[in-house]
């Protein structure tokens, strides 16, 4: 224990660690590195608010979120949240994967906010920006306190994750659902192990997430699955969808949603760079598909929906969970995106 503590020596609050100016705007405390998380730097901050209000124009099925982390070691090549890192003067590529911001006081701040008389106990969404059960949660353990704060205040909440660390908190979630509405969803859209390792290198395997679905169901919670994003010409075939949805259904999932990849802001360049390295034969077709912007053409979205709908019905997954309804990212161009500071 003492040897472990000494490895953090010299990383205290008073140490000049070259923190970027963007971090100073959000209550920066210190940056820490440890051999247990090789290649990752944690930037600890003290937040002023834990509850983030989502703009009405976003048309999302919730108005409040809580995000304990910014940046994500899952390193998904397509992650829509990548541009939010630029607000902190980080880049949206490798920095997003390795420079993880941690709100170390988020539980205390959240407890104060949900205790206010003005708090109306509206549903709160967890996991809408970066994953609350990414690797950092294994060190900082923010989620048990967040779950407790919401449940104790009578606030319903939903969780969306790829992280199998959720298993640690299943008993807490089981207790919470006795007093509040708790919704859980797992994100799983790539069934091929080789493609998964290339496009989502920091995430648990598809098999591990299927086992997570079963564990969630075993404690009596419903489990929605976000089969998203679908990657054109890589994971959108009937064969791939049918096989994956069959596995999801066999694991006990209660419903699923299927929708295609969108490439907003700097995420586009990061993803296209990966595509050029791993699947250069598809680069021209992707440029054509996304020639008009971040979203797939309506014709493609319609075709994907028509392809997926009978498969969802066949596997008994066609019911869309109320807490995750409306998450498909296809707003009209006139609808502004949720701002980076709001999501943080």
C-alpha positions in Angstrom: 0.0 0.0 0.0 2.7 2.5 1.0 4.8 1.7 -2.1 1.7 2.4 -4.2 1.2 5.8 -2.5 4.8 6.8 -3.1 4.4 6.2 -6.8 2.0 9.2 -6.7 4.5 11.3 -4.8 5.3 14.6 -6.4 1.9 14.8 -8.1 0.2 16.9 -5.5 -1.8 20.1 -5.9 1.3 22.3 -5.7 3.2 20.6 -8.4 3.6 22.4 -11.8 2.7 19.6 -14.2 2.2 21.7 -17.3 -1.6 21.5 -17.3 -3.2 23.1 -20.4 -4.9 26.5 -20.0 -8.3 25.0 -20.9 -8.3 22.9 -17.7 -7.9 26.0 -15.6 -11.3 27.2 -16.6 -13.0 24.2 -15.0 -11.5 24.0 -11.5 -8.2 22.1 -12.2 -6.5 20.6 -9.2 -3.8 18.2 -10.4 -2.8 15.7 -13.1 -1.8 12.2 -12.1 -0.3 9.2 -13.8 0.1 5.6 -12.5 1.5 2.4 -13.9 -1.8 0.7 -13.5 -3.2 3.0 -16.2 -0.2 3.1 -18.6 -0.5 5.8 -21.2 -3.4 7.6 -19.5 -3.3 10.9 -17.6 -6.1 11.8 -15.2 -6.7 15.5 -14.8 -8.6 16.0 -11.5 -11.0 19.0 -11.3 -13.5 20.4 -8.8 -16.8 21.0 -10.5 -19.2 23.8 -9.5 -22.2 21.9 -10.8 -23.0 18.2 -11.3 -26.4 18.5 -13.0 -26.1 19.6 -16.6 -29.3 21.0 -18.3 -29.7 19.8 -21.9 -31.0 22.5 -24.3 -34.6 22.0 -25.3 -33.6 22.2 -29.0 -31.6 19.0 -28.6 -34.9 17.0 -28.7 -33.4 14.4 -26.3 -35.7 12.3 -24.1 -34.2 13.8 -20.9 -33.4 17.3 -19.7 -30.6 16.6 -17.2 -27.3 14.7 -17.4 -24.5 13.9 -15.0 -21.0 13.2 -16.4 -18.2 12.3 -14.0 -15.6 12.1 -16.7 -14.6 13.9 -19.9 -12.5 12.0 -22.5 -12.7 8.2 -22.6 -10.2 5.4 -22.7 -12.6 3.3 -24.7 -11.0 5.0 -27.7 -13.9 4.3 -30.1 -12.8 5.7 -33.4 -16.3 7.1 -34.1 -17.2 8.6 -30.7 -19.4 11.6 -31.2 -18.2 13.3 -28.0 -14.6 13.8 -29.3 -15.1 17.4 -30.3 -16.0 18.3 -26.7 -12.3 17.8 -25.7 -11.3 20.8 -27.8 -13.1 23.1 -25.4 -10.3 22.2 -22.9 -7.5 22.9 -25.5 -7.0 19.1 -26.0 -7.2 17.5 -29.4 -10.2 15.3 -30.2 -8.0 12.4 -31.3 -5.3 10.8 -29.1 -5.9 13.3 -26.3 -9.5 12.3 -26.1 -8.4 8.7 -25.6 -5.6 9.3 -23.1 -6.3 12.7 -21.3 -9.2 11.9 -19.0 -10.8 14.7 -16.9 -12.3 13.5 -13.6 -14.7 15.5 -11.5 -13.5 14.3 -8.2 -16.2 16.2 -6.1 -19.1 15.3 -8.4 -20.9 13.2 -5.7 -20.8 15.9 -3.1 -22.0 18.6 -5.5 -24.7 16.3 -6.8 -26.0 15.6 -3.4 -26.3 19.3 -2.7 -28.1 20.0 -5.9 -30.7 17.3 -5.6 -31.4 18.3 -2.0 -32.6 21.7 -3.1 -36.3 22.5 -2.8 -36.2 23.7 -6.4 -35.1 20.2 -7.7 -38.2 18.6 -9.3 -36.7 15.1 -9.5 -36.7 15.0 -13.3 -35.0 12.0 -14.9 -31.2 12.2 -15.2 -29.2 10.5 -17.9 -25.8 9.0 -17.2 -23.5 8.0 -20.1 -24.7 10.4 -22.7 -21.4 12.0 -23.3 -18.6 9.7 -22.2 -18.9 6.3 -20.6 -19.4 6.4 -16.8 -17.9 2.9 -16.6 -14.8 3.5 -18.5 -11.5 2.3 -17.0 -11.1 5.5 -14.9 -14.2 4.4 -12.8 -12.1 1.5 -11.5 -9.9 4.0 -9.8 -12.2 6.8 -8.9 -15.4 4.9 -8.1 -17.7 7.9 -8.7 -20.8 5.9 -9.8 -21.8 4.3 -6.5 -22.0 7.8 -5.0 -23.9 9.2 -8.0 -26.4 6.3 -7.9 -26.8 6.8 -4.2 -27.4 10.5 -4.4 -30.0 10.2 -7.1 -31.8 7.3 -5.5 -31.8 8.9 -2.0 -33.4 12.1 -3.4 -36.1 10.2 -5.3 -34.6 11.0 -8.7 -35.1 8.5 -11.6 -32.1 7.9 -13.8 -30.9 6.0 -16.8 -27.4 4.5 -17.6 -25.9 3.8 -21.0 -22.6 2.0 -21.0 -20.2 -0.3 -22.8 -18.3 -0.9 -19.5 -18.6 -4.3 -17.8 -17.6 -2.5 -14.5 -21.3 -1.9 -14.2 -21.5 -5.4 -12.7 -19.9 -4.0 -9.5 -22.9 -1.8 -9.0 -25.8 -4.2 -9.9 -26.7 -4.6 -6.2 -26.9 -0.8 -5.8 -29.1 -0.5 -8.9 -31.3 -3.3 -7.6 -31.7 -1.4 -4.3 -32.3 1.9 -6.2 -35.1 0.6 -8.3 -37.2 -0.1 -5.2 -37.6 3.6 -4.8 -37.0 5.2 -8.2 -37.3 4.3 -11.9 -33.9 2.9 -13.1 -33.2 2.2 -16.8 -30.1 0.5 -18.0 -28.8 0.1 -21.6 -25.7 -1.5 -23.0 -24.1 -0.3 -26.2 -23.1 -3.2 -28.6 -23.0 -2.8 -32.3 -19.9 -4.7 -33.5 -20.1 -8.5 -33.2 -17.0 -9.4 -35.1 -14.0 -9.7 -32.7 -11.4 -8.5 -35.1 -13.3 -5.4 -36.2 -14.2 -4.7 -32.6 -10.5 -4.7 -31.5 -9.7 -2.3 -34.3 -12.6 0.2 -34.1 -13.3 0.0 -30.3 -9.8 -0.9 -28.9 -10.4 0.1 -25.3 -13.8 -1.5 -24.8 -14.8 -4.8 -23.3 -15.3 -7.5 -25.9 -18.7 -8.3 -27.5 -18.8 -11.5 -25.5 -18.1 -9.7 -22.3 -20.9 -7.2 -23.0 -23.3 -10.0 -23.8 -22.5 -11.5 -20.4 -23.2 -8.1 -18.9 -26.6 -8.1 -20.4 -27.3 -11.4 -18.8 -26.1 -10.2 -15.5 -28.3 -7.1 -15.6 -31.3 -9.3 -16.4 -30.4 -11.7 -13.6 -30.9 -9.0 -11.0 -34.4 -8.3 -12.4 -33.6 -5.1 -14.4 -34.7 -4.6 -17.9 -31.8 -4.1 -20.4 -32.1 -2.1 -23.6 -29.3 -2.5 -26.2 -28.1 0.3 -28.4 -27.0 -1.4 -31.6 -25.3 1.7 -32.7 -23.5 3.1 -34.5 -23.9 0.8 -37.5 -20.9 1.2 -39.8 -21.9 1.3 -43.4 -20.4 -1.6 -45.4 -18.8 -3.0 -42.2 -21.6 -3.9 -39.8 -24.8 -3.2 -41.8 -25.4 -6.5 -43.6 -28.4 -8.6 -42.8 -26.0 -11.4 -41.8 -24.2 -9.3 -39.3 -27.3 -7.7 -37.8 -29.2 -11.0 -37.6 -26.3 -12.8 -35.9 -25.7 -10.0 -33.4 -29.4 -9.4 -32.6 -29.8 -13.1 -32.1 -26.9 -13.1 -29.5 -28.4 -10.0 -27.8 -31.8 -11.7 -27.6 -30.3 -14.9 -26.3 -28.6 -12.9 -23.5 -32.0 -11.7 -22.3 -32.1 -8.1 -23.6 -35.6 -6.7 -23.5 -35.4 -4.3 -26.4 -32.9 -2.8 -28.9 -32.4 0.2 -31.2 -30.5 0.2 -34.4 -29.2 3.3 -36.1 -26.3 4.4 -38.3 -23.0 6.2 -37.8 -22.9 10.0 -37.7 -19.6 11.9 -38.0 -19.8 15.4 -36.4 -17.0 17.9 -36.3 -13.5 16.6 -35.7 -14.8 13.1 -35.2 -15.1 12.9 -38.9 -11.4 13.3 -39.6 -10.3 11.0 -36.8 -12.7 8.2 -38.1 -11.7 8.7 -41.7 -8.1 8.5 -40.8 -8.7 5.1 -39.2 -10.8 4.0 -42.2 -8.0 5.0 -44.6 -5.6 2.8 -42.6 -7.8 -0.2 -41.9 -10.3 -0.2 -44.9 -8.9 2.0 -47.6 -11.2 0.4 -50.2 -14.2 2.0 -48.4 -12.8 5.5 -48.2 -14.4 6.8 -51.4 -17.8 5.3 -50.6 -17.8 6.9 -47.1 -16.8 10.3 -48.6 -19.8 9.9 -50.9 -22.2 8.9 -48.2 -21.1 11.8 -45.9 -20.6 14.4 -48.7 -23.4 16.6 -47.4 -22.5 16.6 -43.7 -22.4 14.6 -40.5 -25.4 12.4 -41.1 -26.1 9.5 -43.4 -28.5 10.3 -46.3 -32.1 9.7 -45.7 -32.2 7.0 -48.3 -29.5 5.0 -46.3 -31.3 5.6 -43.0 -34.6 4.4 -44.5 -32.9 1.3 -46.0 -31.2 0.4 -42.7 -34.5 0.8 -40.8 -36.3 -1.4 -43.3 -33.5 -4.0 -43.0 -33.4 -4.0 -39.2 -37.1 -3.8 -38.3 -38.0 -7.4 -39.3 -34.9 -8.7 -37.5 -35.8 -6.9 -34.4 -39.3 -8.3 -34.5 -37.9 -11.8 -35.2 -35.7 -11.7 -32.1 -38.3 -10.1 -29.9 -36.4 -6.8 -29.5 -38.6 -4.3 -31.3 -39.9 -2.5 -28.2 -37.9 0.8 -27.7 -37.4 1.7 -24.1 -38.9 5.0 -23.1 -35.7 6.3 -21.5 -33.7 5.9 -24.7 -36.3 6.9 -27.2 -35.2 9.7 -29.4 -31.4 9.1 -29.0 -31.0 8.4 -32.8 -28.7 11.3 -33.9 -30.5 12.6 -37.0 -31.8 16.1 -36.2 -32.6 18.5 -39.0 -29.8 21.0 -39.8 -31.7 23.8 -38.1 -31.5 22.1 -34.7 -28.3 23.2 -32.8 -26.0 20.5 -31.3 -25.7 20.4 -27.5 -22.9 22.7 -26.5 -19.7 21.3 -25.1 -19.9 23.1 -21.7 -23.4 21.9 -21.2 -22.4 18.3 -21.8 -19.6 18.5 -19.4 
